[in-house]
C-alpha cells in the first residue's frame, strides 16, 4: 500500500506532503451558494509537494477569476462570479488590476434585452497558461499514474488574438485538429457544468492532445510533448524577424478549398 511518504509530487517528483485538487477546488461553487446541487463531489486529487499546492494558492484564485466570468459561460459560471468571486473582490479590490490588464467596464445586451455588466481587457496570458499547465499535468498524472516529463503547451480557444499573430495561427491550427478528432474521445468529469476534460490518443509524433473545458464554454487545448521527442516540422514559436516561418493552411473543402500562407515573425 502506498503511503504519503512513498508518493511523489505530480509536478516535480519530489516527496509529496499533501494532496492537490486538479482543477483547483475554488473553481467549484460552494454548497452555501447553491440551492440543491453539489458541485464539489468526487473532485480529483493528486499527491503534491508544498510548492505545487498551498504555495500557489494565489494562482488558484487568479485562475478562478479568469475562468468564471468568461462571456458565454453557463449559468453556474455566472452564479460563481456573483458569489464566491464577488466575495474575493470585496476582500481584495486589487484582484482585478492584478488579473486583467487595461480592464474597462462594458455593458452587454443579450437578445432577451437583459443587460450584463462585463469587464473587457487582456488577461495575464503567461500566468494563465502556467496555471493551466499545472492542471494539465495533474490530470495526466491522475489518468496515467505517473508524472509527465516533457513540455506542456496550453492554447486558449476563447481569447481573441490579432489576426496574423503567432497565437492566432496556433489557435486556428489547434482548433482544426481538435475538432476533426475529438468526437471519438471520452469526456471525463463528474461535475460537467463546472469542468470536463478529454484526452486523445498519442499521435504519430509521440504527442498527446487534451481539451479542458470550464463552465461549458472556456476551452483550452493542451499538447504534451515528451522529453526527447523532436517534431519533424518547425515550431512557429521559434520564429523571429530574422528567421521567419511560413505556415500554409487549407481553408474549406473540395472545390471551395483555398490555401493561405501566414508568415510568422515572432511578433
Secondary structure as UniProt FT lines:
FT   TURN            4..6
FT   TURN            10..12
FT   STRAND          18..21
FT   HELIX           25..27
FT   HELIX           31..33
FT   TURN            39..42
FT   STRAND          45..48
FT   TURN            51..53
FT   HELIX           54..56
FT   HELIX           57..68
FT   TURN            71..72
FT   HELIX           75..82
FT   HELIX           84..91
FT   TURN            93..94
FT   HELIX           95..99
FT   STRAND          100..109
FT   TURN            111..112
FT   STRAND          115..123
FT   HELIX           125..144
FT   STRAND          150..156
FT   TURN            163..164
FT   HELIX           166..181
FT   HELIX           182..184
FT   STRAND          187..188
FT   TURN            192..194
FT   STRAND          195..202
FT   TURN            204..205
FT   STRAND          207..214
FT   TURN            215..217
FT   STRAND          218..226
FT   TURN            227..228
FT   HELIX           236..238
FT   STRAND          245..251
FT   HELIX           254..256
FT   STRAND          258..264
//
